[in-house]
Structures are given as structure tokens and as C-alpha cells.
Amino acid sequence: MKIIHEINKLNEYVLRTMEHSFLKQYVDVPRINKDKCLIAYSLLRESGYEGEELQEYYAAVILVQSALDMHEYILKIQKDEVKERQLTVLAGDYYSSLYYFMLSLCEDLPLIRVLSLGIQDVNESKMKLFYSKQSKPDEITNGIKSMEAGILTRVARHFGKEEFIPFISEFLFVSAASQCPDPLFSDYHHQIKNDLLLARHKLKTQKQPATLKAVMEKRMRALLEAPHYLLPEEG
């Protein structure tokens, strides 16, 4: 499919930008979240970006998103694996610095501010979610949504695409909770199970970007029909 091919080409550019000879020796090549790529691409295309301009903006958004996702991975690393934790932090910080460089090429200071606010949103949500002694189910769900969609909802608002924010939030919540076999949020199984079922229902009716309608429908069908790690009863 042409759109998927274009996104793959953009991701190849992002991965080339991420390359660092020292980090490659010790840290796995970052996995770019394909669902977040779909959202980022559709928002930029809906906003009229094409060619090199689309490439630079897309790279900036995905770089900062990948840096934040890399930092989330640190939470999974065992405490005794000190070197891996340190290098993973270094890699995340390195990818963060690259997005400033990409945006300097675009000369878009407002977007730098938008992404910085998105980083703040995500980090605040992480602290509340992972370091809070007790959280109510709705607080856990909202925290996960903010962590997963914080950057892209800010981008959507920046480009005047607020109508897609509910879809982005629910779509990335379902996507995150569906990662098998060891999702980051598996500890919150019981608290978010009902919210996950509700989110899957909402996705069927929410407005989504027209740019990727066929691709997104196929992906949504896969998410909605697949057995989810967090949904089955224990036993």
C-alpha cells in the first residue's frame, strides 16, 4: 500500500538520523511505534505537509516520541542491570537532542514549544502513574492515555486538528494496552479492564483522519478483534 510504503521510507530516514556508533554497540535499535507513526503521518498530511517538509516535521515528532518511549523501557530493566539502564537513558537523551536539530531545520519555534509541553505532559503522567502509592482506576486510565498520546494530542492541537484528539487518545490507549506478552501496564490489569472495553467501543464511532482511512480501518480491526492481554479473566 502506497501510504504504508511512504511511512516506512520516513521511518528509514528517522532510523538513519538516530544512528550513533557507540550506542549501537550497547543499546538495541529503537523500535518505532507504528501506531504513533500512523497518527503523526496523518496529522501532518491533513495539515498539508509534503516532500522534504513532511520528512523533517515527521522526523522531529517521531524522534521525541521515540526518546520518551525509550525512557519508558527503563522502567522494565532490572535494577541490577545498571549499565543498560544508564545507556538507555543516554540513548533517550540523545534522541531528544536530535529532534531540536530537526526542528531547527524547519525553523518552527512554535512547534518546539508544543513538543516541549508534550514532553512535560508525558513526564508528569509517568511520575503520577508509576510513583503514586494509590491511584483510582480513572486516574490510571487517564495517566496511560496522557503518557501514550501526550505528544500527538499536542501536535494535533497545534495544527488545528482538535477534532481528532478523542480518537488519538482512545486509539493509543487500546494500542498500548494490547502489547503482548508483557505490556508496560500489565500491573494495572484489573483497574483498567473496563475502561479498555469502553475505549474499544468508542473507537468505532469517533472521528479519525481521512488521510489514512483505509489503513487505519484495517489496523483498528486488528486491535478490536485480537485477543487482548489485559482483557481475559485470570484463572
N, C-alpha and C positions, 0 to 999 in steps of 0.2 A: 504494500500500500504506500502511495506516494508520501503521505504525511508522516508515517512511521519512519520511512527512509530518511526524510528530512530531519526528523528529531534525532535519529541515530547519527547522522552526519554532524549535527550540532553537538551531540554528546562526545563524539570523537574529538572535536575541537576543544571541548571542555577538558577532557582527559589529557590531551596534549599540553594544555595550559597548566594542568596540575602536576605534570611530571617534575620530579626532583630526584636527582641521582642518589642522594643519601637516604631520603625517606623510603625510596623504592626497595632498599636493602632490608628494611626492618618493618615496614608497615604495608599491609595489603593495599592493592589498588582500591580506592574508594568505590563502593557500589552506588551508582547514581539511582535515586529513587524514580522509577519510571512513571509512577502516578503523578508525582510532583512535576516531572518533566512535561507530561501532558497538559497540566494546568498552566504552567509557566508559558509554554509554547502557545497555547490557545489564547491566553490573555494578551500576549504581545501581538499575535496575528490579528486578533479582534481590534487592537489599537492601531493597526495599520503598519506595523513594522515588517520590513522585508530585507533580504540580502545581508550585507555586512552589518547594517544597523541592528537587524534582528539577531544576528550572531553575537554581537558584543553585549547587547542587553540580556539575551538569554544566558550567556556565559556568566555574566555578573550575578544574576539571580541564582543560578544553579550552583555556582561556587560558594556563595554564602550559605545556601541551603545545605550543601554537602558538608561544609565546615561544621554547621550545627548538628547534622546527623552524625558526623564523626565524633563529636563530643558526647552525644548520647551513647555511643558504643562504649565509651569509657566506663559507663555505669555497669556494664556487663562483665568487665575484666576483673578477675580475682585480685584481691588486694596484694597478694604476694608477687604478682606479675608487674613489678614496679617499672621496669624499663619499658615494657609495652605500653603501660599507661602514659608514661612521660612522652614517648614518641608519638602516641596517638594524639595527645594534647598538642604537641608541636605541629603535627600534620594539620589538625583542625585550625590552628592559628595561622599556619602558612596559607591554607586555602582562603581564610578570611582576608588576609592581606592581598591576595590576588584579585579579589572582587573590587577592592578600591582601585587597583590599577586598571581593571577593565572599565570601570565607570569613569575614570579619568579620561579614557579614550573617547567615551561617549559625551563627556563634558556635561553630565547631568547631575548637578549638585542636589536638586530636589529628590532625585531617586536615591542618592546616597543617604540622605536623611531618612527617607522612607524605610530603606533596608536596615538602617541603624535602629530605628524604632521597632522594626520587626524582630531584630535580634534581642532587644530589650524585652519585648513581649514573651518571646520563647524562653529566655533565661529565667525570667520571673516565674513563669509557669512551671519550669523544671524544679526550681527551688521549692515552690509550694507543694508540688506533687510528690517529689522524692524525699523531701526532708521534713515534711509535716508529720507529726505523730498520728493525727487522726484527720480524716477528710470524709465529708459526706459524699454519697455516690454522684450527685450532680456536680460537685466540685471536682471530683476525679475526672468525670467525663469532659467538663469544660477545660480542665487543665490539659488533657490529652489533645483536645481539639486545638487549643491555643499553641501547644508545642508543635503539632503537625502542620497546622495551617497558618501560623502566625506571620510568616514571611509572605506567603502568597495572598493572604487576605489584605495585607498592607499594599502589596503590588496592585491588586485588583482595585482597591480604593484610589490609589494614586492615578490610575489610568481611567477612572470614571466607570468602572465595571462593578459597582456595588451590588448589582442585581444577581451576580454570580457567587457572592460571598457565602450565603447559606449552603449552596451546593458544594463549594470548595471545602467548607468546614466538615460537612457530613461525609463527603466522599473520602477525604483523607483520614477521617476518624475510622471509617469502616476499613480502609486500606491498611492502616497501622495495626488495627486490632486483628487483622486477618493474616498477619505474617506468621508463618509456621516454620519450624516447630516450636520456636522459642521467642515469642514476641516480647518486646520490652515491657509490655503492660500486662503480662500474664498474672502478676501478683494481684491484679485488681479484677480478676475473673468475675467474682460474684457481684461486685459493686456496679460494674458497667454492662453486665449482660443484657439487662432490659433496655438500656439506652442504645446498645448496639443493634438490637432488633428494631427499635424505633427508627434509628438512623437508616437502616436498610430500607425501611418502608418509605421514609421521606424522599430518598434518592429517586424514587420512581416518578415523582411529581415536580421536583424542583427545577428551576430554570438553569440551563447549562450553556456554555459557549457553543455557538453554531458551527464554529470552525472545525471542531473535532467530533461532530455529532455521531458519525458512523463509527469512528474509532472508540469514542467514549461509551457508546451504547454497548459495544462488544466487551469492553473492559468492565463496565458496570454489571453486565450479565454474568460475567465470570465471578465477580465479587459477590453478587447476590445469590448465585446458585451454588457456589462452592461451600463445602462444609467448613465452618469457621472454628478455629482452635478454641476461642473463648465461649462458644455457644453451647456445646454439649454439656449435659449434666455429668457430674463426676460419678464414678461407681463402676 
